[in-house]
Amino acid sequence: MSSRRVAAMALALYFTAVAVGCSSHHKQTLAVNPPAFAEKGYVPGVSDFGRINDFLYRGAQPKDEGVEQLKKLGIDTIIDLRGELQSLGMRFINLPGSGWATPKDEEIAKFFSLVRERPRRKIFIHCWLGGDRSGMFIAAYRIAFEGWSPQHAIQEMRSFHYLHFWHPNMARWVERFPDLLAQSPQLAPFRRMSTQP
């Protein structure tokens, strides 16, 4: 083998090693510091309660005691994804949807509009068990407003008891959500949310 060929192969191996090293370092950095999942908490009368941030919370259908506890936490808006509604002096928003179907673009747009309202309200979003439908809405929020990857958002869904066995279409919807966000006319106002405060 000529010395030129040996030098070329050595140089190619060197650049390959550098590229692989940089790539794995980047992946390690992402793996070490992934965005934090919602903070799980205990609220009497609300199972699977989680705090997304200072103004957005999630969980299962609250019992009467749970609604009172949510009010004590300063939550003034409840988004019901089930279609059942009761009032205890709080703002209730009804975004009913099927437990078996993914949300319509209009439903996500309405949810995003509520989250973006100023003055900011404290919002609690729930479905029946707090894992499937509310998980999809929170995943969409995380992707659009906080720049999360679909895979990380699905991991958070699973940490709140998302039932993938029964609802695999929900994870597929979350995986496709960035494309939906980029293409849906109803979601156009929310395309740059992850870069805004």
Backbone as CSV, one residue per row, in Angstrom:
resi,resn,N_x,N_y,N_z,CA_x,CA_y,CA_z,C_x,C_y,C_z
1,MET,0.835,-1.170,0.000,0.000,0.000,0.000,0.888,1.244,0.000
2,SER,0.519,2.232,-0.791,1.339,3.435,-0.875,1.161,4.289,0.372
3,SER,2.155,5.118,0.620,2.093,5.972,1.812,0.965,6.997,1.695
4,ARG,0.627,7.401,0.469,-0.497,8.335,0.273,-1.816,7.680,0.675
5,ARG,-1.976,6.448,0.256,-3.207,5.722,0.567,-3.333,5.512,2.087
6,VAL,-2.245,5.169,2.744,-2.244,4.981,4.203,-2.586,6.300,4.891
7,ALA,-1.984,7.390,4.415,-2.257,8.704,5.005,-3.721,9.093,4.798
8,ALA,-4.266,8.832,3.611,-5.673,9.153,3.332,-6.605,8.341,4.221
9,MET,-6.304,7.056,4.395,-7.142,6.213,5.262,-7.045,6.661,6.712
10,ALA,-5.849,7.025,7.152,-5.673,7.495,8.530,-6.455,8.786,8.745
11,LEU,-6.394,9.686,7.770,-7.127,10.943,7.859,-8.635,10.696,7.882
12,ALA,-9.113,9.789,7.045,-10.542,9.450,7.015,-10.980,8.853,8.349
13,LEU,-10.173,7.966,8.903,-10.494,7.378,10.214,-10.516,8.443,11.302
14,TYR,-9.572,9.373,11.246,-9.517,10.444,12.237,-10.804,11.275,12.198
15,PHE,-11.223,11.725,10.997,-12.426,12.550,10.884,-13.682,11.767,11.257
16,THR,-13.711,10.494,10.944,-14.842,9.654,11.352,-14.915,9.573,12.866
17,ALA,-13.775,9.369,13.518,-13.743,9.292,14.982,-14.182,10.608,15.604
18,VAL,-13.730,11.729,15.039,-14.125,13.041,15.558,-15.628,13.239,15.397
19,ALA,-16.167,12.899,14.233,-17.605,13.060,13.982,-18.425,12.196,14.927
20,VAL,-18.027,10.959,15.119,-18.752,10.061,16.026,-18.662,10.577,17.450
21,GLY,-17.497,11.042,17.840,-17.324,11.575,19.193,-18.193,12.788,19.435
22,CYS,-18.235,13.705,18.479,-19.082,14.891,18.619,-20.546,14.503,18.665
23,SER,-20.930,13.573,17.815,-22.322,13.128,17.778,-22.729,12.494,19.094
24,SER,-21.891,11.615,19.633,-22.257,10.953,20.887,-22.229,11.935,22.037
25,HIS,-21.317,12.931,21.997,-21.299,13.945,23.047,-22.594,14.744,23.024
26,HIS,-23.063,15.105,21.816,-24.320,15.841,21.683,-25.477,15.015,22.232
27,LYS,-25.528,13.727,21.894,-26.596,12.863,22.386,-26.521,12.708,23.896
28,GLN,-25.294,12.607,24.448,-25.147,12.485,25.894,-25.626,13.749,26.576
29,THR,-25.325,14.916,26.013,-25.759,16.170,26.596,-27.276,16.228,26.630
30,LEU,-27.932,15.828,25.538,-29.389,15.831,25.508,-29.957,14.838,26.508
31,ALA,-29.340,13.674,26.623,-29.848,12.651,27.529,-29.667,13.063,28.982
32,VAL,-28.603,13.803,29.284,-28.348,14.218,30.657,-29.322,15.311,31.073
33,ASN,-29.683,16.196,30.161,-30.527,17.335,30.497,-31.820,17.386,29.695
34,PRO,-32.624,16.324,29.678,-33.894,16.427,28.960,-34.842,17.330,29.745
35,PRO,-35.819,17.930,29.083,-36.784,18.752,29.811,-37.480,17.928,30.888
36,ALA,-37.794,18.572,31.987,-38.420,17.874,33.118,-39.888,17.592,32.834
37,PHE,-40.328,16.411,33.239,-41.741,16.065,33.149,-42.521,16.913,34.150
38,ALA,-43.832,16.862,34.024,-44.690,17.545,34.985,-44.390,17.022,36.385
39,GLU,-44.490,17.919,37.341,-44.260,17.559,38.740,-45.533,16.920,39.287
40,LYS,-45.433,15.661,39.679,-46.606,14.977,40.225,-46.861,15.474,41.641
41,GLY,-48.133,15.553,41.989,-48.489,16.029,43.316,-49.735,15.350,43.824
42,TYR,-50.054,15.619,45.064,-51.255,15.058,45.676,-52.247,16.179,45.925
43,VAL,-53.425,16.036,45.370,-54.538,16.941,45.631,-55.726,16.060,45.968
44,PRO,-56.277,16.179,47.181,-57.436,15.352,47.538,-58.567,15.535,46.526
45,GLY,-59.098,14.434,46.044,-60.201,14.484,45.094,-59.775,14.581,43.638
46,VAL,-58.455,14.566,43.373,-57.946,14.621,41.995,-56.827,13.593,41.870
47,SER,-57.090,12.519,41.149,-56.011,11.551,40.948,-55.173,11.959,39.744
48,ASP,-53.946,11.477,39.722,-52.983,11.747,38.646,-52.734,13.242,38.450
49,PHE,-52.704,14.006,39.544,-52.483,15.449,39.476,-51.041,15.741,39.095
50,GLY,-50.857,16.717,38.206,-49.515,17.133,37.817,-49.454,18.621,37.549
51,ARG,-48.320,19.225,37.897,-48.072,20.649,37.669,-47.124,20.771,36.483
52,ILE,-47.605,21.348,35.391,-46.797,21.549,34.191,-45.864,22.740,34.398
53,ASN,-46.430,23.844,34.868,-45.667,25.058,35.174,-46.509,25.888,36.142
54,ASP,-46.234,27.187,36.278,-46.943,28.011,37.262,-48.407,28.260,36.931
55,PHE,-48.827,27.977,35.697,-50.205,28.289,35.327,-50.962,27.134,34.678
56,LEU,-50.320,25.992,34.471,-50.982,24.891,33.775,-50.820,23.596,34.562
57,TYR,-51.951,22.940,34.812,-51.994,21.715,35.607,-52.818,20.677,34.863
58,ARG,-52.653,19.409,35.249,-53.374,18.327,34.588,-53.792,17.296,35.613
59,GLY,-54.724,16.427,35.206,-55.130,15.337,36.082,-56.384,14.661,35.582
60,ALA,-56.932,13.833,36.464,-58.157,13.103,36.156,-59.369,13.957,36.527
61,GLN,-60.548,13.459,36.158,-61.810,14.115,36.491,-61.847,14.396,37.991
62,PRO,-61.913,15.678,38.401,-61.938,15.959,39.836,-63.303,15.666,40.450
63,LYS,-63.268,15.167,41.674,-64.493,15.022,42.458,-64.826,16.398,43.015
64,ASP,-65.988,16.542,43.674,-66.355,17.846,44.235,-65.265,18.373,45.159
65,GLU,-64.732,17.499,46.016,-63.652,17.891,46.922,-62.435,18.363,46.119
66,GLY,-62.165,17.703,45.010,-61.034,18.075,44.170,-61.195,19.452,43.557
67,VAL,-62.403,19.777,43.111,-62.653,21.100,42.536,-62.408,22.169,43.596
68,GLU,-62.868,21.922,44.817,-62.635,22.875,45.911,-61.139,23.035,46.181
69,GLN,-60.398,21.930,46.157,-58.949,21.984,46.381,-58.244,22.731,45.245
70,LEU,-58.698,22.530,44.013,-58.111,23.240,42.879,-58.317,24.743,43.031
71,LYS,-59.508,25.129,43.469,-59.792,26.547,43.692,-58.854,27.115,44.754
72,LYS,-58.604,26.343,45.820,-57.682,26.789,46.874,-56.263,26.973,46.337
73,LEU,-55.908,26.235,45.311,-54.590,26.382,44.684,-54.522,27.599,43.754
74,GLY,-55.654,28.295,43.603,-55.692,29.467,42.738,-56.090,29.161,41.308
75,ILE,-56.435,27.923,41.032,-56.866,27.560,39.681,-58.243,28.159,39.448
76,ASP,-58.373,28.924,38.364,-59.648,29.579,38.092,-60.289,29.136,36.784
77,THR,-59.637,28.238,36.074,-60.190,27.716,34.826,-59.985,26.210,34.780
78,ILE,-61.049,25.499,34.481,-60.974,24.049,34.317,-61.413,23.715,32.898
79,ILE,-60.568,23.002,32.184,-60.903,22.553,30.832,-61.288,21.089,30.925
80,ASP,-62.539,20.811,30.611,-63.090,19.458,30.684,-63.086,18.847,29.293
81,LEU,-62.306,17.796,29.126,-62.244,17.114,27.833,-63.283,16.013,27.724
82,ARG,-64.106,15.854,28.759,-65.073,14.759,28.779,-66.453,15.182,28.300
83,GLY,-66.842,16.425,28.534,-68.180,16.851,28.154,-69.124,16.965,29.332
84,GLU,-68.662,16.630,30.546,-69.491,16.778,31.739,-69.050,18.044,32.454
85,LEU,-70.019,18.754,33.024,-69.727,20.088,33.508,-70.496,20.380,34.789
86,GLN,-69.834,20.978,35.740,-70.502,21.473,36.946,-69.787,22.741,37.369
87,SER,-70.494,23.622,38.073,-69.902,24.910,38.394,-69.825,25.133,39.894
88,LEU,-68.680,25.560,40.365,-68.481,25.927,41.766,-67.789,27.284,41.833
89,GLY,-68.233,28.228,41.022,-67.652,29.556,41.035,-66.339,29.663,40.271
90,MET,-66.072,28.727,39.406,-64.864,28.762,38.588,-65.272,28.770,37.123
91,ARG,-64.373,29.158,36.278,-64.625,29.166,34.837,-64.418,27.750,34.308
92,PHE,-65.453,27.204,33.693,-65.374,25.864,33.113,-65.432,25.972,31.594
93,ILE,-64.507,25.343,30.936,-64.462,25.313,29.474,-64.680,23.866,29.060
94,ASN,-65.605,23.657,28.166,-65.912,22.305,27.722,-65.322,22.083,26.329
95,LEU,-64.371,21.156,26.235,-63.798,20.754,24.948,-64.016,19.256,24.791
96,PRO,-65.275,18.847,24.619,-65.544,17.405,24.602,-64.934,16.725,23.386
97,GLY,-64.488,15.538,23.614,-63.935,14.740,22.525,-64.050,13.276,22.882
98,SER,-63.907,12.457,21.908,-63.975,11.018,22.120,-62.706,10.538,22.801
99,GLY,-62.859,9.578,23.686,-61.703,8.955,24.311,-60.933,8.074,23.349
100,TRP,-61.471,7.870,22.165,-60.835,6.979,21.186,-60.277,7.727,19.985
101,ALA,-60.561,9.015,19.888,-60.125,9.787,18.718,-59.110,10.850,19.126
102,THR,-58.330,11.273,18.163,-57.377,12.351,18.413,-58.099,13.694,18.291
103,PRO,-57.550,14.743,18.905,-58.231,16.040,18.871,-58.249,16.648,17.475
104,LYS,-59.282,17.436,17.240,-59.379,18.197,15.998,-58.480,19.427,16.128
105,ASP,-58.041,19.942,15.002,-57.182,21.132,15.003,-57.849,22.290,15.742
106,GLU,-59.168,22.438,15.565,-59.901,23.529,16.203,-59.863,23.399,17.727
107,GLU,-59.918,22.174,18.225,-59.876,21.952,19.676,-58.507,22.323,20.239
108,ILE,-57.454,21.937,19.537,-56.102,22.296,19.983,-55.927,23.814,19.917
109,ALA,-56.432,24.444,18.854,-56.326,25.900,18.725,-57.054,26.599,19.867
110,LYS,-58.224,26.102,20.250,-58.957,26.707,21.369,-58.167,26.540,22.667
111,PHE,-57.616,25.355,22.897,-56.798,25.117,24.086,-55.591,26.058,24.106
112,PHE,-54.889,26.172,22.984,-53.728,27.056,22.912,-54.127,28.512,23.164
113,SER,-55.288,28.924,22.647,-55.758,30.296,22.882,-55.997,30.542,24.366
114,LEU,-56.569,29.552,25.050,-56.804,29.686,26.492,-55.488,29.776,27.259
115,VAL,-54.521,28.977,26.875,-53.217,28.985,27.545,-52.498,30.313,27.316
116,ARG,-52.716,30.899,26.165,-52.022,32.135,25.793,-52.720,33.390,26.323
117,GLU,-53.936,33.269,26.847,-54.697,34.434,27.316,-53.912,35.255,28.333
118,ARG,-54.117,36.567,28.288,-53.574,37.460,29.289,-54.716,38.316,29.797
119,PRO,-54.847,38.626,31.076,-53.913,38.152,32.089,-53.983,36.637,32.195
120,ARG,-52.857,36.069,32.538,-52.739,34.612,32.599,-53.609,34.061,33.722
121,ARG,-54.284,32.967,33.420,-55.106,32.258,34.400,-54.392,30.983,34.802
122,LYS,-54.774,30.428,35.936,-54.294,29.098,36.310,-55.295,28.099,35.759
123,ILE,-54.816,27.188,34.947,-55.678,26.270,34.201,-55.421,24.836,34.630
124,PHE,-56.493,24.094,34.834,-56.427,22.658,35.098,-57.149,21.965,33.953
125,ILE,-56.466,21.051,33.269,-57.077,20.317,32.160,-57.219,18.858,32.565
126,HIS,-58.385,18.281,32.261,-58.602,16.890,32.658,-59.463,16.157,31.649
127,CYS,-59.320,14.853,31.684,-60.236,13.942,31.008,-60.732,12.997,32.097
128,TRP,-61.134,11.814,31.763,-61.680,10.917,32.779,-60.601,10.436,33.742
129,LEU,-59.518,9.844,33.202,-58.460,9.289,34.045,-57.213,10.164,34.114
130,GLY,-57.109,11.164,33.261,-55.984,12.085,33.315,-54.754,11.660,32.539
131,GLY,-54.843,10.608,31.739,-53.651,10.123,31.053,-53.698,10.192,29.546
132,ASP,-54.847,9.994,28.944,-54.910,9.839,27.491,-55.207,11.166,26.785
133,ARG,-56.455,11.628,26.849,-56.796,12.877,26.157,-56.028,14.061,26.726
134,SER,-55.994,14.193,28.056,-55.240,15.316,28.627,-53.756,15.175,28.298
135,GLY,-53.272,13.946,28.206,-51.881,13.723,27.813,-51.586,14.250,26.422
136,MET,-52.515,14.050,25.479,-52.312,14.561,24.117,-52.288,16.085,24.097
137,PHE,-53.205,16.716,24.834,-53.255,18.176,24.851,-51.980,18.747,25.475
138,ILE,-51.521,18.138,26.569,-50.292,18.610,27.208,-49.094,18.350,26.292
139,ALA,-49.069,17.220,25.608,-47.977,16.932,24.666,-47.938,17.992,23.561
140,ALA,-49.104,18.342,23.025,-49.162,19.377,21.986,-48.651,20.710,22.534
141,TYR,-49.053,21.045,23.768,-48.568,22.266,24.416,-47.042,22.232,24.548
142,ARG,-46.511,21.115,25.035,-45.062,20.995,25.241,-44.308,21.191,23.919
143,ILE,-44.833,20.628,22.843,-44.172,20.729,21.535,-44.262,22.157,20.997
144,ALA,-45.459,22.746,21.018,-45.667,24.067,20.418,-45.100,25.201,21.264
145,PHE,-45.263,25.144,22.580,-44.889,26.261,23.439,-43.505,26.102,24.069
146,GLU,-43.062,24.863,24.273,-41.802,24.655,24.990,-40.735,23.967,24.148
147,GLY,-41.043,23.668,22.883,-40.052,23.113,21.977,-39.647,21.676,22.255
148,TRP,-40.502,20.921,22.938,-40.189,19.517,23.242,-40.245,18.678,21.978
149,SER,-39.525,17.578,21.994,-39.635,16.598,20.914,-40.885,15.754,21.157
150,PRO,-41.489,15.223,20.112,-42.641,14.338,20.305,-42.306,13.135,21.194
151,GLN,-41.111,12.586,21.053,-40.739,11.407,21.837,-40.709,11.721,23.329
152,HIS,-40.181,12.888,23.681,-40.128,13.256,25.101,-41.541,13.529,25.636
153,ALA,-42.371,14.151,24.809,-43.756,14.410,25.218,-44.512,13.095,25.438
154,ILE,-44.253,12.100,24.609,-44.892,10.785,24.781,-44.391,10.112,26.052
155,GLN,-43.115,10.277,26.369,-42.595,9.722,27.628,-43.326,10.332,28.818
156,GLU,-43.586,11.644,28.754,-44.333,12.274,29.845,-45.759,11.727,29.896
157,MET,-46.382,11.527,28.730,-47.725,10.934,28.712,-47.713,9.599,29.455
158,ARG,-46.710,8.780,29.168,-46.619,7.460,29.808,-46.419,7.584,31.314
159,SER,-45.715,8.616,31.757,-45.504,8.781,33.198,-46.803,9.157,33.910
160,PHE,-47.809,9.597,33.148,-49.133,9.905,33.699,-50.165,8.871,33.255
161,HIS,-49.727,7.651,33.069,-50.595,6.489,32.842,-51.330,6.490,31.510
162,TYR,-50.695,7.038,30.477,-51.235,6.916,29.120,-51.305,5.432,28.774
163,LEU,-52.463,4.997,28.266,-52.706,3.588,27.958,-52.433,3.307,26.479
164,HIS,-51.170,3.166,26.135,-50.762,2.969,24.746,-51.423,1.739,24.130
165,PHE,-51.600,0.697,24.918,-52.218,-0.528,24.411,-53.603,-0.243,23.835
166,TRP,-54.387,0.586,24.527,-55.747,0.907,24.079,-55.774,2.049,23.074
167,HIS,-54.803,2.941,23.139,-54.840,4.161,22.322,-53.526,4.405,21.570
168,PRO,-53.056,3.478,20.748,-51.794,3.719,20.033,-51.890,4.902,19.070
169,ASN,-53.102,5.206,18.611,-53.287,6.333,17.691,-52.915,7.662,18.339
170,MET,-53.015,7.747,19.661,-52.685,8.997,20.344,-51.184,9.276,20.272
171,ALA,-50.363,8.266,20.469,-48.909,8.452,20.355,-48.536,8.789,18.913
172,ARG,-49.184,8.143,17.957,-48.901,8.455,16.547,-49.276,9.902,16.236
173,TRP,-50.383,10.373,16.807,-50.801,11.763,16.604,-49.740,12.714,17.165
174,VAL,-49.239,12.422,18.362,-48.205,13.273,18.966,-46.944,13.259,18.103
175,GLU,-46.572,12.102,17.579,-45.394,12.016,16.701,-45.565,12.886,15.457
176,ARG,-46.791,12.978,14.955,-47.064,13.776,13.749,-47.391,15.235,14.069
177,PHE,-47.524,15.578,15.347,-47.985,16.918,15.698,-47.095,18.041,15.151
178,PRO,-45.769,17.935,15.151,-44.982,19.033,14.569,-45.364,19.332,13.112
179,ASP,-45.635,18.304,12.322,-46.077,18.526,10.938,-47.459,19.165,10.907
180,LEU,-48.339,18.712,11.776,-49.679,19.287,11.865,-49.592,20.761,12.246
181,LEU,-48.756,21.069,13.224,-48.555,22.449,13.659,-48.037,23.308,12.506
182,ALA,-47.154,22.759,11.705,-46.562,23.504,10.587,-47.525,23.698,9.423
183,GLN,-48.533,22.824,9.295,-49.379,22.846,8.104,-50.827,23.261,8.340
184,SER,-51.345,23.120,9.532,-52.761,23.382,9.783,-53.055,24.883,9.813
185,PRO,-54.014,25.352,9.020,-54.384,26.766,9.062,-54.898,27.193,10.445
186,GLN,-55.609,26.296,11.140,-56.142,26.633,12.460,-55.029,26.827,13.492
187,LEU,-53.887,26.182,13.286,-52.784,26.270,14.245,-51.724,27.288,13.839
188,ALA,-51.940,27.984,12.731,-50.960,28.957,12.236,-50.565,30.001,13.283
189,PRO,-51.495,30.537,14.093,-51.095,31.557,15.074,-50.138,31.045,16.156
190,PHE,-49.974,29.741,16.241,-49.192,29.164,17.340,-47.870,28.557,16.872
191,ARG,-47.477,28.812,15.655,-46.283,28.156,15.098,-44.984,28.625,15.716
192,ARG,-44.920,29.780,16.241,-43.667,30.311,16.781,-43.710,30.445,18.304
193,MET,-44.607,29.736,18.947,-44.788,29.911,20.389,-43.572,29.481,21.199
194,SER,-42.833,28.473,20.779,-41.714,27.994,21.591,-40.557,28.989,21.614
195,THR,-40.586,29.992,20.754,-39.531,31.000,20.762,-39.967,32.267,21.474
196,GLN,-41.223,32.317,21.952,-41.732,33.507,22.626,-41.819,33.259,24.121
197,PRO,-41.696,34.326,24.934,-41.788,34.155,26.392,-43.170,33.790,26.855
